[in-house]
């Protein structure tokens, strides 16, 4: 009654292979896009933009990148924060060196630079995997943070060591700097998130995505059937780093405006994005968005409840918030290790069969 496929038939393989084969799913997807693009920009304020929506979209892009590498290709990475720093510093150098170039091109080029760096640090994956690869990417995290701290050229020899985004406009609207509005920041991040989600979905459903999943499931068997582990693993690192680099560029230029590498892109950032894909669901584009929403919204809700509702001191509420978030993560992983994406699929299956028992 609520969620049915009756009368929803296909007449071609193209229709049968679309992302949303059920008509109601397609309508829901289009409705979400219509609300996101046509209603939210007119209702959004600075608090909702800075506390919820903009960080959610940026972290969703980063989570998609890490999910491509870990969820689809099976290559564990703990260097997400370092690769986000590469994107941030790359876009900063491009913005200061070429002020006449469009900022969208700068962000895309920053993603391309991060993809090259990711391929370099992905070379150990050809010989090691699992825990050892995680340690190698963790070393990349610390090396990149050290590099951006110790080489003054990256922060243009600033005395404070901090990078600040120059003011840039797009179609006459300020994108960076204090003059930029909440709606413009939200729309820029939303456009990148939607386009990259479409790219990720198509990549993972195509030939390249099948190669990644073959390497993830059993690399030796994949090599026997003709999958080249060199191209498969390095392409996963490149695409993943491209997404993560764009997320880092957006986080610095559009969201923060100014950043110091140790604080903005430290090891905590790597673990935050990793928790997002674990909670949301490995190997799922929807899971990347769900995990990002969970990790962004839950602390905001707890802070409003503990500080605004109960009137607790801010420092005590911060510690309690960490304990609650950590406990919920552990509980969630025990109850449903496949993440929110799995719960969403189960809910849809129950709706399709309701009210009949199963």
N, C-alpha and C positions, 0 to 999 in steps of 0.2 A: 504493500500500500504506500509506504513512504519512499521506498527505494527499489524500483523494479526495472527489469530489462524487457518487459513484454512490449512487443512491437518495435524494438530497437534492433533492427537487422542490418547486415552488411552485404553489399553487392560487389565488393572488390577487395583484393588483398591490401590495398592502400588504406581503405577505411578500417579494415580489421586490425591493422598494425598501428593505428594512431595512438597517441599518448593517452587520451581519454576516450576509450571505445564506448563507454556508456553515455548516453545523451545527457543525463542528469549531471554527471561529472563535468561535462563540458560547459553546461550552463552555469554550474557553480564556479568553475574556473573563470569564465568570462564575467560573472557577477563580482567576484573578488577583485579582478583587474579594474572593473568599472568603478567600484567603490574606492580602490586605492588611488586611481588616477583622477577620478571626477569629483569625489566628495571629500576625502581626507585632506587634500591641500587647502581647502577652504575652511576647514575646522581646526587645523593643527595650530598649536601655540608653541612657544619656545620650550616649555617644560616637556611636553610630549615629544617634541623633536629631539631634544638633547638627552632625555632620560630613557626613552623607549624606542621610538620608531627609527631614527637614524642609526643608532648603534645596532639595533636588531638587523637592519638591512645589510650593514657593513659586515657584521659577524656572520650573517647567513652566507655572504659571498666567500668569506674565509673558510667557513665550515664546508661549503661545497668543494672548495679546492682541496682541503685535507681529506674529504670523503672520497674524492676521485683517487687520491693516492693510497689511502688506507682502506677504505671500504670497498672500492672496486678493484684496485691493483694489489692490495694486500701488503703494501710496503709501509711499515710503521715509521712515523716521523714525530719527533719532539722538537723540531726546529721551526715551527710555524711562526712564532714571534720574531725570529731572526729574519725570515723571508718577508714578513710584513714590514720589518724595518728597512729591508732592501727597497721595497716599493715606495716607502715613505721618503727615504733619502734620495732615491732616483727621481721622483717627481719634484722634490725640492730643488735638486740641481738643475733639472730641465726647466722649471719655472723661472729660476733666477738667471739661467744662461740664455734662454730663448723666450723672453717675455711676450713677443709678438705671436707666438704659436698658441693655438687653441688649447685650453686646459684639458679637454677631453682627449686630445691626441697625446698630451703629456701623461695622462693617467694610463692610457693604453701602452705607451712606450715604456712607462715604469713597469707595467706588467710584463712586457717583453724582456726587459733587462732582468727582472726577477726570474723569469723562466730560464734564461741562460745560466744564472747563478744556481738555480735549483738543479739543472742538469749536471753542473759541475759537482755539486755536493751529492748528487744521486749516483755518481759512478761507483761508490762502494757497494751499492745494492746489487751489482753484478756478481759479487763474490760472497757477500754476507747477507743475512736476513734475520728477521725476528728481533730478539733482544739486542743483538750486536748492531743491527742497523739502527735501532732506536738510539743506542749510545752514540753512533756516528752522527746522526742528525742532531742529537743533543750537543755534541761538540761543535757542530755548525752554528747552533744557536749562540753559544758562548763566544765563538770566534767572531761572528758578525757583530754582536753587541760590542765586543772589545774593539773591533776595527773602527766602527763608527764613533766610538768614544775617543780613540787615540790618534786618529788621523784628522787633523783640523780641516783639510780640504773638503771633507764631506759636509761640514757645517759652516763652510765659508769663513773659517778662521774667527768665528764669533767668540767673544770673551767668555760668554756663559756656557758655550757648548750646546746651546739650544737652537733648534731650527724653527723658523716662523714662516708660515705660508704667505707669499705676497698676494695682494688683492688682484683677483682675476674675475672677469665677467664672461657670461655666455648668453648670447642673444639679448644683450642689454641688461641682464640681471646679474647681480653680484653673486659669485659662487663661493669665494673665499673672503676672509677678512670680516671685520665687525659689521660691515654694511649688508652682509648676506642675510636673507630672511629664513625662517624655519621652513616655510613651504618650498623654497627653492632648494635648500639642502636636502630635504626629504625627496623631492622629485628627482634630483640628480642621482641620489643613491638608489631610488626605486628603479629608475631606468637601467642602471648598471645591473642591479640584482635580477630584474626580469629577463634582460637579454642574456646574461651569463647563465641563468637557470635554464633557459631554452637551449643554449649551446651545450651545457653539461648534459641535459637530458638526451639530446640527439647524439652526442659523442658516446655516451654510455650504452645507447641502444644500437650503435653501429658496429662496424668491423673493429675499430680501435677499442671500443669498450669490451667487446667479446674477447679480444686478446688480453686485455687487463684482467678480466675475470678468470680466464684460463690460467694465467700466471698466478693469480691469487689462490685458486683452488689446488693446483698441483703444477709447479713450474716445470718439472721434468717431463710429465706427460704432455704439457703444452708445447715444449720444445720438440718432442717426438712428432707431434702432428703438424709441425711447421711454423709455430709461433716463435719469432726471434726474440729471445729475452732481452737482448740489448736495446732494440728499438721499443719494445713494449714498456720496459721499466723506465727508460729515459724519457719516453713520451709522457708517461704518467707523471714523472717528476716535473717535466716542463709545463704541462697543462695545469697541474696542481699549483705550481709556483706562480704561474700567470694569474690564476684566480686570487691567490693569497697576496701577490704583489699589488693587484688592483685594490684589494681590501685595505692593505696598508696605506696605499696612496690616498684612498678616500678617508680613512681614519685620520690621517694627518692633515690633509688639505681642506677637506670639507667639514669634518667633525671637530677635531681638536684645535686646528689652526696653528698650534705650536706644540712641540714635543721634544722630549729628551729621551734618548734611546733606551737607557736603563730603566726608566720608569714606565714609558709607554709600550715598549716592546720586549720586556724581560721574559724570563721563563714562565712567569704566571700567565702571560698571554698564550703561550704554547699549550699549557695545560687547560686553559679555559676553552680554547677551540677544540681540543681533543675531547673534553667532557661533552661539548655540544654534539659531536657526531656520535659519541657512545650513547648518550641519552636519546638523541633523535633517531638513531638507527644507522648502522653501517650499510653502505651500498644503497643509499636512497637520497635522491635530491630533496624530496619532501622532508625526510628526516633531518636534513641540514637546516631547513627553515624551522622545523619544530624544535630542534635542540637549541638553536639560537634564541628562539622565543622563550623557551624555558629558562635558559641561563641569564637572559636579560630581564625578563619580567619578574621572576621570582625574587631576586634581591630588592627590586623596586617595591614590590608588594609587601615584603617583610619590613622594609625600612619605614614605609608609610604606616604599617600596622603597629610596629614596636615603638617608633618615635612619635608619630603623629597620633596614633590611637591610644597607646598605653602611657605615653609620656616618658619613656625610658631615656636615660642619657645616651648620647650618640655613640660614645665609645663602647658602652656595654651592648647596645643594640647591634653594633658592627660585629662583635665577637659572637653574639647569639646567632646573628644572621649566617656567619660562616659555619657554625655548628649545625644549624638547621639545613642549610644547603648541602653540606657534606653528608649529613645523615640521610637526606632524601635521595641523594645520588646513589648511595650504597643500597638503600632500600629498593630503589627503582631498578637497579641492576640485578638485584636478587629476584625480584618479582617478574620483571620482563627484560631479560638481557638483550632482546632484539630491538628495544627502543620504542619511542613513540610512534614511529612509522608502522611497526607491527600492530600496536594497539589500534591505530587508525584503520588498518586493513581488517582486523577482526571486527571492529565496530561496523564497518561497511558490510561484511559478510553476514553479520547478525541482522542488519536491517534488510538485506536482500531476502532472508529466509523468514523474517518475522511475519506473522505470529506462530509459524510452524515450529515444532521442536526440532532440535538437531544435536 
